[in-house]
C-alpha cells in the first residue's frame, strides 16, 4: 500500500470514526496524512479538533471556513429551485457534501497529495456524494474508503482500536444518535430512531424548541427577495450567513422546521431520519409564496415539473454533473422576476405567509375583484368553457362517456 500512495487528505471531523481512520491510514499506508475539516456552520470547538488531529498523527490539520460559500453557492441556488426530496426533506446533508468534496480536492492539489479519504460507510449516501465529487473534479486522485474493506465494522471494534492507540473517544451513551450538522440543518439517525414507531425524544433536538413550548404570541417577519435570493429581513439587508443564522434563530424560537421522515436512500434501502431545518423551512415558505404573484402560470408548471428531478440529483450526489448545470441555469432563469417582500407569521411550529408585494406582481385586483369592473367581460367565459369542453362533448355524443 505504501508504494501506491504518497500523501492522503482525509475529510476529518474529530469524531470516533475519522479519528480511527486517521490513525489507521497512517499505519496502513505509512505516508503523511492531512486532516481536513470543513466549517459549514456546525457548532464545533475547532481548536480542539485541530489539537486532536495533530495528537492522533496528522502531519497537518486544515480547517476551511466554507460558511459563506455554502450559503451563497449551494443553499440559495437550491432554494431558488424549491428543492425538496420526496416531498419533505430540504437536503441539508446532501447540499454540504459536494462543497466539502470540492475543498478536499483543492487541498489535495495544493498540498501535493495523490489520494483522498472519507469516513462514510458502505451503506449510506455520503460515500456516493463524496466520491462523485472527487471523480468529477479530479479523477486522477486515488480514493480510499476504509469502511468498505477494513475489519473495524462495529462501534465496539472502533472503540477498542482507539483505546489501544491512545485516541480519546467519548464513551457515554447519552447521545446514541448519528448526526450531521451545518448551518442549514441537523440530522439524527440510529439509536431508538431505527424503529420507525418510536417517537423522537425531546431531549434530542438542538436547534428548536418544541411547538408546545414556543411563545403563545406569534412573531411576524418580512423577507425581501431579489431574483429569488433572500437579501433582507424586516427591512434590514444582511450578509448571507448572518441572514440565514437569523432565520434559524427565529424559526427555532417558534418551534419551526422539525421533520420525521422515512426516506429512500440512493443505495436502495429505506432509512429513518429526524431533521431540524428552522431557517430553511421559513425560506422555502416565503420564496414559494412570493412566486405566486411574480411567476407566470406556465413557467411555474414547467419549473415545478423539474423540481423532483433536480432534488434527486442533489440527494444522489450529482451536483457537478452536466445535467445539474443545465437545470440550475433553467431554475435561475425562471427567478428573474421573483423580486419583492413576503410577510410571515411564525407561530408554534407553523410558518404562515400572510402578505406579499412586488413591483413585478402579475396579480391585478381590477381583474380579480368580485365587485363591478370594466376590464373583464364575463360573457367571454362561455366560449372559453365550450372550447375547452369540445373533446369531452364529442366523446359524450359518440356514446363513450
C-alpha positions in Angstrom: 0.0 0.0 0.0 2.8 2.5 0.9 4.2 2.3 -2.6 0.9 3.2 -4.1 0.1 6.3 -2.1 2.4 9.2 -1.2 0.1 11.6 0.7 -3.6 11.5 1.8 -6.1 14.2 2.5 -8.7 12.9 4.9 -12.1 14.5 5.4 -11.9 14.7 9.2 -14.4 15.7 11.9 -12.6 14.7 15.1 -15.2 12.1 16.0 -14.7 8.4 16.6 -14.8 7.2 13.0 -12.5 9.7 11.4 -10.1 9.7 14.4 -9.7 5.9 14.0 -9.4 6.3 10.2 -6.7 8.9 10.6 -4.5 6.5 12.7 -5.4 3.5 10.5 -4.4 5.3 7.3 -1.1 6.3 8.9 -0.4 2.7 9.9 -1.6 1.1 6.7 -0.1 3.4 4.2 3.0 4.7 6.0 2.6 8.2 4.5 1.7 11.7 5.6 -2.0 12.4 6.4 -3.5 15.8 6.2 -6.7 16.1 8.3 -9.1 18.5 6.7 -12.2 19.8 8.5 -14.9 21.8 6.8 -16.7 24.5 8.8 -20.1 24.6 7.1 -21.8 26.2 10.1 -21.8 23.4 12.7 -21.3 24.2 16.4 -17.7 22.9 16.9 -14.6 23.6 19.0 -12.2 24.0 16.1 -9.2 24.4 18.4 -10.0 21.0 20.0 -10.4 19.5 16.5 -7.0 20.8 15.4 -5.3 19.6 18.6 -6.9 16.1 18.4 -5.9 15.7 14.8 -2.3 16.6 15.4 -2.2 14.3 18.5 -3.7 11.5 16.5 -0.9 11.7 13.9 -1.9 14.1 11.2 1.0 15.9 9.5 -1.2 19.0 9.3 -4.8 19.9 10.2 -6.5 22.3 7.8 -9.8 23.9 8.9 -11.6 25.6 6.0 -14.3 28.2 6.7 -16.9 27.4 4.0 -19.9 29.0 5.5 -20.2 31.9 3.1 -19.7 29.7 0.0 -22.2 27.1 1.4 -25.0 29.6 1.8 -24.3 31.6 -1.3 -23.4 28.9 -3.8 -25.3 25.9 -2.6 -28.2 26.7 -0.2 -29.5 29.8 -2.0 -29.4 28.2 -5.5 -31.2 25.1 -4.2 -33.9 27.2 -2.6 -34.3 29.3 -5.7 -35.3 26.0 -7.3 -37.6 25.0 -4.3 -35.5 21.8 -3.9 -37.2 19.2 -1.7 -36.6 15.4 -1.7 -39.6 13.1 -1.5 -41.9 16.0 -0.7 -40.3 16.7 2.7 -36.5 16.7 3.1 -34.8 20.0 2.5 -31.4 18.3 1.6 -29.3 19.7 4.4 -26.7 17.0 4.4 -26.9 16.5 0.6 -26.1 20.1 -0.2 -23.0 20.3 2.0 -21.2 17.2 0.6 -20.2 18.5 -2.8 -18.8 21.6 -1.3 -16.8 19.6 1.3 -15.5 17.3 -1.6 -14.6 20.3 -3.7 -12.5 21.9 -1.0 -10.9 18.5 -0.3 -9.8 18.2 -3.9 -8.4 21.7 -3.8 -6.4 21.0 -0.7 -5.1 17.8 -2.3 -3.8 19.7 -5.3 -2.3 22.5 -3.1 -0.6 20.0 -0.8 0.7 17.7 -3.5 -1.5 14.7 -2.2 -2.3 11.9 -4.6 -5.2 10.4 -2.5 -8.3 11.4 -0.6 -10.2 9.6 2.0 -13.5 9.9 3.9 -15.4 8.2 6.8 -18.7 7.4 5.1 -19.9 3.8 5.4 -20.7 1.5 2.6 -24.4 1.6 3.4 -25.1 5.3 3.1 -25.5 8.1 0.6 -22.4 10.1 1.6 -19.9 7.7 0.1 -21.6 8.3 -3.3 -21.8 12.1 -2.8 -18.1 12.5 -1.8 -16.8 10.2 -4.5 -18.9 11.6 -7.3 -17.4 14.9 -6.4 -13.8 13.7 -6.4 -14.3 11.9 -9.7 -16.0 14.9 -11.3 -13.3 17.4 -10.1 -10.1 15.3 -10.2 -10.4 11.7 -11.4 -6.7 11.2 -11.0 -6.9 11.2 -7.2 -6.9 7.8 -5.6 -10.0 7.3 -3.3 -9.6 5.4 0.0 -12.9 4.4 1.7 -11.9 2.3 4.7 -15.4 1.3 5.7 -15.7 -0.7 2.5 -12.7 -3.1 3.2 -11.4 -2.9 6.7 -12.4 -5.2 9.5 -13.3 -2.5 12.0 -17.0 -2.8 11.2 -18.6 -2.1 14.5 -18.6 0.6 17.2 -17.2 -1.9 19.6 -14.2 -2.6 17.4 -13.6 1.1 16.7 -13.6 1.9 20.4 -11.2 -1.0 21.1 -8.9 0.2 18.3 -8.9 3.7 19.6 -8.2 2.7 23.2 -5.3 0.5 22.1 -3.7 3.5 20.4 -4.5 6.2 23.0 -7.1 8.0 20.9 -9.5 9.8 23.2 -13.1 8.9 22.4 -16.4 9.7 24.2 -17.7 6.5 25.9 -21.1 8.0 27.1 -24.3 6.5 25.8 -26.3 9.7 26.5 -26.2 10.6 22.8 -26.7 7.3 20.8 -27.6 9.1 17.5 -25.6 9.6 14.4 -26.0 13.2 13.4 -24.8 15.7 10.8 -24.9 19.4 11.5 -24.4 22.5 9.3 -25.9 26.0 9.0 -28.9 24.6 7.1 -29.9 21.7 9.4 -29.1 19.0 11.9 -30.0 15.3 11.2 -30.4 12.4 13.6 -30.3 8.7 12.7 -29.7 5.5 14.6 -30.5 4.6 18.2 -34.2 4.4 19.1 -34.9 6.0 15.7 -34.1 2.8 13.9 -37.6 1.6 15.0 -39.9 3.9 12.9 -42.7 3.5 15.5 -40.7 5.3 18.2 -41.3 9.0 18.8 -38.1 11.1 18.9 -37.0 12.1 22.4 -37.5 15.8 23.1 -34.0 16.0 24.6 -32.5 15.1 21.2 -33.4 18.4 19.5 -30.8 21.2 19.4 -32.0 23.9 17.0 -35.6 24.3 18.0 -38.0 24.3 20.9 -41.0 22.1 20.7 -44.1 23.7 19.3 -45.8 23.2 22.6 -43.1 25.3 24.3 -43.0 28.0 21.7 -44.3 31.5 22.5 -48.0 32.0 22.8 -47.9 35.1 20.7 -46.9 34.9 17.0 -43.7 36.5 15.6 -44.2 38.5 12.4 -41.3 38.9 9.9 -40.8 40.4 6.4 -38.4 38.8 4.0 -37.2 40.6 0.9 -36.0 38.7 -2.3 -34.1 39.7 -5.4 -34.3 37.3 -8.3 -35.3 34.5 -5.9 -32.5 35.1 -3.4 -33.2 36.4 0.1 -31.5 39.7 0.9 -33.2 41.3 3.9 -35.2 40.6 7.0 -37.6 43.3 8.4 -36.1 45.8 6.0 -32.5 45.2 7.1 -30.1 43.9 4.4 -27.9 41.2 5.8 -24.9 39.2 4.6 -25.9 35.7 3.5 -24.5 33.8 6.6 -26.0 36.3 9.0 -29.3 36.3 7.2 -29.5 32.5 7.4 -28.4 32.4 11.0 -31.2 34.9 11.8 -33.8 32.7 10.1 -32.5 29.8 12.1 -32.9 31.7 15.4 -36.4 32.9 14.5 -37.5 29.5 13.4 -36.0 27.7 16.3 -37.6 30.0 18.8 -41.0 29.3 17.3 -40.7 25.5 17.0 -40.4 25.6 13.2 -38.6 23.1 11.0 -38.8 19.7 12.6 -39.3 16.7 10.3 -39.6 12.9 10.9 -39.1 11.0 7.7 -38.5 7.5 6.3 -36.7 8.2 3.1 -35.3 6.1 0.2 -31.5 6.1 0.1 -29.8 6.1 -3.3 -28.1 2.8 -2.4 -31.6 1.1 -2.2 -32.6 0.8 1.5 -35.1 2.9 3.4 -33.8 5.0 6.3 -35.5 6.9 9.1 -34.1 10.3 9.9 -35.3 13.2 12.0 -34.3 16.7 10.9 -34.3 20.2 12.2 -34.3 22.9 9.5 -35.8 26.0 11.0 -34.3 28.7 8.7 -34.7 26.6 5.6 -38.4 25.9 6.3 -39.1 29.7 6.6 -37.1 30.5 3.5 -38.9 27.9 1.3 -42.3 29.0 2.5 -41.6 32.7 1.9 -40.0 32.0 -1.5 -42.8 29.9 -2.8 -45.4 32.5 -1.7 -43.6 35.3 -3.5 -43.6 33.2 -6.7 -47.4 33.1 -6.6 -47.6 36.7 -7.6 -44.4 37.0 -9.7 -44.2 33.8 -11.8 -46.2 33.2 -14.9 -48.5 30.2 -14.6 -47.0 28.1 -17.4 -43.4 28.9 -16.3 -44.3 27.7 -12.8 -45.7 24.5 -14.2 -42.6 23.7 -16.1 -40.3 24.7 -13.2 -42.3 22.6 -10.8 -42.2 19.6 -13.1 -38.3 19.7 -12.8 -38.1 20.0 -9.0 -38.3 16.3 -8.3 -35.5 15.5 -10.7 -33.4 18.5 -9.6 -33.8 17.4 -5.9 -32.9 13.8 -6.7 -29.7 15.0 -8.4 -28.7 16.8 -5.2 -29.7 13.9 -3.0 -27.8 11.3 -5.1 -24.7 13.4 -5.3 -24.7 14.7 -8.9 -24.1 18.4 -8.1 -21.2 18.7 -10.5 -22.9 16.9 -13.4 -23.7 18.5 -16.7 -27.4 17.9 -16.3 -27.3 19.8 -12.9 -25.6 22.7 -14.7 -28.4 22.8 -17.2 -31.1 22.6 -14.6 -29.6 25.3 -12.4 -29.5 27.7 -15.3 -33.1 26.9 -16.1 -34.2 27.4 -12.5 -32.3 30.7 -12.2 -33.7 32.0 -15.4 -37.2 31.5 -14.0 -36.2 33.5 -11.0 -35.5 36.8 -12.7 -39.0 38.3 -11.8 -39.1 36.9 -8.3 -38.5 40.2 -6.5 -40.5 41.5 -3.6 -41.4 41.1 0.1 -43.3 38.4 1.9 -44.8 38.9 5.4 -45.0 35.7 7.5 -46.5 34.7 10.8 -44.3 32.3 12.9 -46.4 30.5 15.5 -45.9 27.2 17.3 -44.3 25.2 14.6 -46.2 26.9 11.8 -44.8 29.3 9.1 -47.8 31.1 7.6 -47.4 33.6 4.7 -49.9 36.4 5.4 -48.9 39.1 2.9 -46.9 39.6 -0.2 -46.0 42.5 -2.6 -43.8 43.0 -5.6 -43.1 45.6 -8.3 -43.2 42.6 -10.7 -46.5 41.3 -9.5 -48.8 39.7 -12.1 -51.8 40.0 -9.7 -54.2 42.7 -10.7 -57.1 43.4 -8.3 -59.0 45.1 -11.1 -59.3 41.8 -12.9 -59.8 39.5 -9.8 -62.3 41.7 -7.9 -65.8 40.4 -7.0 -67.1 43.9 -7.4 -68.0 45.7 -10.6 -65.2 46.1 -13.1 -64.6 47.4 -16.6 -61.6 45.2 -17.7 -63.2 41.8 -17.9 -66.1 40.7 -20.0 -67.7 37.8 -18.1 -69.7 36.6 -21.1 -66.4 35.7 -22.8 -66.2 32.8 -20.4 -69.0 30.9 -22.2 -66.9 30.4 -25.4 -63.8 29.6 -23.3 -65.7 26.8 -21.5 -67.3 25.4 -24.6 -64.0 25.2 -26.5 -62.3 23.5 -23.5 -65.2 21.0 -23.3 -65.3 20.3 -27.0 -63.4 17.0 -26.9 -65.4 15.8 -23.9 -68.6 16.8 -25.7 -67.7 14.8 -28.8 -66.9 11.8 -26.6 -70.3 12.0 -25.0 -72.0 12.3 -28.4 -70.2 9.2 -29.5 -71.7 7.4 -26.5 -68.4 6.8 -24.9 -68.9 8.8 -21.7 
